[in-house]
Amino acid sequence: MWGTENQKICDVGLLRDRSDVGDEEIDGRYRFSVCICTRNRPDDLTVALSSIAHSRYPVWQTVVSDDSTDDHTATLVTRNYPGVTFIEGPRRGLSANRNAAAAAATGTHVVFIDDDAALGQTYLEEIAKRFDTTPSARREKTIVSGIERLRGNLVYPNDISFVGFQSKRYEPGHPLRTFIINATAFPIGLLRLQGFDENLVYGSDEVDFAVRSVACGFEIVLAPAAVNDHYSSAIHREEYESFCAASRMYTTFKRYWYIERKPLHAILYAFVGPIHFIASAMRAGNPAALKGLVPSMRVALGYLKRYRSAKTDMPVLNTRPGEPSRSR
């Protein structure tokens, strides 16, 4: 499964070396590093990389962090895309891979797209417009989420339900606390301040990162005209799905107990979460899924144990908008 290897970085850059790009060609305000985390999907990755070349707004840097179990992806990128910053990923899951990619970013902002996604031709253009409408004093603390087109359907950010699903529509004017990971631009300062939780192999990483970002005083705003495509490859999908329940249990309890400082919510969720898991399996007519409850709970508890042993001071959500974040 996920192994470990020393990280190797070879600087190479999608269309040409960045030193050849004049200031008149790259907007000095927003230099977007597009980061793609990949694993054994060279054909899908080709589509993602090709889409970047068609962006109307120039891409400052493209980073590929590769968790593959063979050298097909490395060969593809280094031979056919000699301008990409290529990294051998840590092979410890998607969150660790995202952190590796972000560490190699040199732009003012980072955009993550999956290897089975494509950058929209006008996506960065619309993101830049949304940053332009943000007061300059707030831009460094602003995250701009676009939307994704998944199999022809537009997917917008949804709020988090009590049991950790992004299933609640936001009321008009309600502040966002989630984003679409395949269509979001992050200021580089945020990714230097905090990373994705590397306990998470797959699932709920974006919810956890979003909640912690808001706790650090960042604001999430929407750019509905900024659209990326997501094709949702079947490769590794079944393997990834096996982590989703554990990731949701862990991040939901962690949010209530450590970030929002709502211990009663955390304790209630510890009882309600497993019940919801059982009820969902029965409603779906899939009682065989119940076999996954105990293993998922064990994995979630393992994540929580590692988190508790490694955590430092955590930001706590503000009680009122505009207040500085507090630490525990």
C-alpha positions in Angstrom: 0.0 0.0 0.0 1.5 3.3 1.0 5.3 3.0 1.5 7.9 5.6 2.4 10.7 7.0 0.3 13.0 9.9 0.5 11.7 12.9 -1.4 13.5 13.9 -4.6 12.8 17.2 -6.3 13.9 17.9 -9.9 13.0 21.4 -11.1 11.7 21.2 -14.6 8.4 23.8 -15.5 5.4 23.3 -17.8 5.9 25.5 -20.8 9.3 27.1 -20.1 11.7 27.9 -17.3 10.3 30.6 -15.1 13.5 32.7 -15.3 12.6 33.4 -19.0 9.2 34.9 -18.1 9.1 38.6 -17.9 7.0 40.6 -15.4 4.8 41.8 -18.3 3.8 38.2 -18.9 3.0 37.1 -15.3 0.7 39.3 -13.2 2.9 40.1 -10.2 -0.1 40.1 -7.8 -1.2 36.5 -8.3 1.4 33.9 -9.2 -0.5 30.6 -9.2 1.3 27.3 -8.5 -1.0 24.5 -9.7 -0.3 21.4 -7.6 -1.4 17.9 -8.8 -1.1 14.9 -6.5 -1.1 11.7 -8.4 -0.9 7.9 -8.0 -0.8 5.4 -10.8 -3.0 7.4 -13.2 -0.7 8.6 -16.0 -3.5 8.7 -18.6 -5.6 10.9 -16.4 -2.6 13.0 -15.4 -2.0 13.7 -19.1 -5.4 15.3 -19.4 -4.8 17.4 -16.3 -1.4 18.7 -17.4 -2.7 19.4 -20.9 -5.5 21.5 -19.5 -3.0 23.8 -17.8 -1.5 24.9 -21.1 -4.9 26.3 -22.2 -5.4 28.6 -19.2 -6.1 32.1 -20.3 -4.4 33.4 -17.1 -0.7 32.4 -17.1 0.2 29.6 -14.7 3.3 30.5 -12.7 4.3 27.0 -11.8 3.0 23.4 -12.1 3.9 20.9 -9.5 3.3 17.1 -9.8 3.8 15.1 -6.6 3.8 11.4 -7.5 2.8 8.6 -5.1 2.9 6.0 -7.8 4.1 2.4 -7.3 6.0 2.4 -10.6 7.9 4.8 -12.8 5.4 5.3 -15.5 4.3 8.7 -14.2 7.8 9.9 -13.6 8.8 9.0 -17.2 5.7 10.6 -18.6 6.3 13.9 -16.8 10.0 14.3 -17.2 9.9 13.3 -20.9 6.8 15.1 -22.1 6.4 18.0 -19.7 10.0 19.3 -19.1 8.7 22.5 -17.4 7.0 20.8 -14.5 8.4 20.7 -11.0 8.3 16.9 -10.4 8.4 15.4 -6.9 8.5 11.8 -5.7 5.7 11.9 -3.1 6.0 10.5 0.4 3.6 7.6 -0.3 1.7 8.0 3.0 -1.6 9.2 1.6 -3.2 12.1 0.0 -2.8 14.6 2.8 1.0 14.0 3.0 1.2 14.2 -0.8 -0.6 17.6 -0.8 1.8 18.9 1.8 4.8 17.7 -0.3 3.4 19.5 -3.4 2.7 22.7 -1.4 6.2 22.7 0.0 7.6 22.9 -3.6 5.3 25.8 -4.6 7.0 29.1 -5.4 3.9 31.2 -6.3 1.9 33.6 -4.2 -1.1 31.2 -4.3 -1.6 27.4 -4.6 -4.4 25.6 -6.5 -4.8 21.9 -6.0 -6.4 19.8 -8.8 -6.6 16.0 -8.7 -5.0 14.0 -11.3 -8.4 13.1 -12.7 -9.4 16.8 -13.0 -8.8 19.6 -15.5 -8.1 23.3 -15.1 -10.8 25.4 -16.6 -9.7 27.7 -19.4 -11.0 30.8 -17.5 -10.7 29.4 -14.0 -7.6 31.3 -12.9 -8.9 34.4 -14.6 -12.1 34.3 -12.5 -10.2 33.6 -9.3 -8.0 36.6 -10.0 -11.1 38.8 -10.5 -12.5 37.6 -7.1 -9.2 38.5 -5.4 -9.4 41.9 -7.0 -12.8 42.5 -5.4 -11.4 41.6 -2.0 -10.1 44.5 0.1 -6.3 44.5 -0.2 -5.9 44.3 3.6 -7.8 41.0 3.6 -6.3 39.3 0.5 -3.6 37.5 2.3 -6.2 36.0 4.6 -8.7 35.1 1.9 -9.3 31.7 0.3 -11.3 31.7 -2.9 -13.3 28.6 -3.8 -14.6 28.1 -7.3 -16.9 25.2 -8.2 -16.3 21.9 -10.0 -18.2 20.3 -12.9 -18.5 16.6 -12.0 -19.9 14.5 -14.8 -21.7 17.5 -16.1 -23.2 18.6 -12.7 -22.0 21.7 -11.0 -20.8 21.1 -7.4 -20.9 24.0 -4.9 -19.5 24.1 -1.4 -22.0 22.7 1.2 -21.9 23.2 4.9 -21.0 20.3 7.3 -23.8 18.3 8.9 -23.6 17.2 12.6 -22.2 13.8 11.5 -19.5 15.3 9.3 -21.0 15.2 5.8 -20.9 18.2 3.4 -24.6 18.0 2.8 -26.2 21.2 4.1 -26.9 24.0 1.7 -25.6 27.4 2.9 -28.3 30.0 3.6 -27.8 33.2 1.5 -25.2 35.4 3.1 -24.0 32.7 5.5 -20.2 32.7 5.9 -18.5 29.7 4.2 -16.5 27.2 6.2 -15.9 24.7 3.4 -14.6 24.9 -0.2 -14.2 22.7 -3.3 -10.7 21.3 -3.1 -10.5 20.8 -6.8 -11.3 24.5 -7.5 -9.8 26.6 -4.6 -6.9 29.1 -4.5 -5.0 29.3 -1.2 -2.6 32.1 -0.3 0.8 30.6 0.1 1.0 32.0 3.7 -1.7 29.7 4.8 0.1 26.6 3.6 3.3 27.8 5.3 1.2 28.3 8.5 -0.4 24.9 8.5 -0.6 21.7 6.4 -3.1 19.0 5.7 -3.5 16.5 8.5 -1.2 13.6 7.5 -3.1 11.1 9.6 -5.7 11.2 6.7 -4.8 8.8 3.9 -8.0 9.8 2.1 -11.3 11.5 2.8 -12.3 14.6 4.9 -8.9 16.2 4.5 -10.5 19.3 2.8 -13.1 19.7 5.5 -10.5 19.5 8.3 -8.2 21.9 6.5 -11.1 24.4 5.9 -12.3 24.4 9.5 -8.7 24.9 10.8 -8.2 27.7 8.3 -11.3 29.5 9.5 -10.0 29.0 13.0 -6.8 30.8 12.0 -8.7 33.8 10.9 -8.9 33.1 7.2 -12.1 33.8 5.2 -13.5 31.6 2.5 -15.3 33.4 -0.4 -16.9 32.0 -3.5 -16.1 32.7 -7.2 -19.1 30.9 -8.9 -17.7 31.6 -12.4 -14.4 29.8 -11.7 -15.1 26.2 -12.8 -12.8 23.2 -13.0 -13.8 19.8 -14.4 -13.5 16.6 -12.4 -13.8 13.2 -14.1 -13.6 10.9 -11.0 -11.3 8.1 -12.2 -12.3 4.6 -11.0 -8.6 3.7 -10.5 -8.0 3.1 -6.7 -11.5 4.4 -6.0 -12.5 1.3 -4.0 -9.3 1.3 -2.0 -9.7 5.0 -1.2 -13.4 4.6 -0.2 -12.3 2.2 2.6 -10.7 5.1 4.4 -13.6 7.5 4.2 -15.7 6.5 7.2 -12.6 6.5 9.5 -11.5 9.8 8.2 -15.0 11.4 8.8 -15.2 10.0 12.3 -11.8 11.3 13.3 -12.1 14.8 11.7 -15.6 15.3 13.1 -14.7 14.4 16.7 -11.5 16.4 16.3 -13.4 19.4 15.1 -15.9 19.4 18.0 -13.4 18.6 20.8 -10.2 20.4 19.8 -11.1 23.2 17.4 -14.6 24.4 18.2 -14.2 23.4 21.8 -17.6 21.8 22.1 -17.0 18.8 24.3 -20.7 17.9 24.6 -21.0 17.9 20.8 -18.0 15.6 20.6 -19.3 13.2 23.2 -22.8 13.1 21.5 -21.1 12.5 18.2 -19.2 9.6 19.6 -22.6 7.9 20.2 -24.5 9.2 17.2 -21.8 8.7 14.6 -21.8 4.9 14.8 -25.6 4.8 14.9 -25.7 6.9 11.8 -23.2 4.6 10.1 -25.5 1.6 10.8 -28.7 3.4 9.8 -27.1 4.5 6.5 -26.0 1.0 5.7 -29.5 -0.4 6.3 -31.2 2.4 4.3 -28.9 1.6 1.4 -29.8 -2.0 1.6 -26.2 -2.9 2.2 -26.0 -4.7 5.6 -22.6 -6.1 4.5 -21.2 -2.6 5.0 -21.8 -3.0 8.8 -18.6 -5.2 8.8 -16.7 -2.0 8.3 -17.9 -0.2 11.3 -15.6 -1.6 13.9 -12.4 -1.5 11.7 -13.3 2.1 10.8 -13.7 3.1 14.5 -10.3 1.4 15.3 -8.6 3.4 12.5 -10.3 6.6 13.6 -9.1 6.0 17.2 -5.6 5.4 15.9 -5.7 8.7 14.1 -6.9 10.5 17.2 -4.2 8.9 19.3 -1.5 10.0 16.9 -3.0 13.5 16.7 -3.1 13.9 20.5 0.5 12.8 20.9 1.8 15.1 18.1 -0.4 18.2 18.4 0.9 21.6 19.4 -1.1 24.7 20.3 -4.3 24.6 18.1 -6.3 27.7 17.0 -9.8 27.8 18.4 -12.7 29.2 16.4 -13.6 32.8 17.2 -16.7 33.4 19.2 -17.5 36.5 17.1 -16.4 37.4 13.6 -13.5 39.8 13.5 -11.9 38.6 16.8 -8.4 37.2 16.7 -8.1 33.5 17.0 -7.2 32.0 20.4 -4.9 29.1 21.1 -5.7 26.3 23.5 
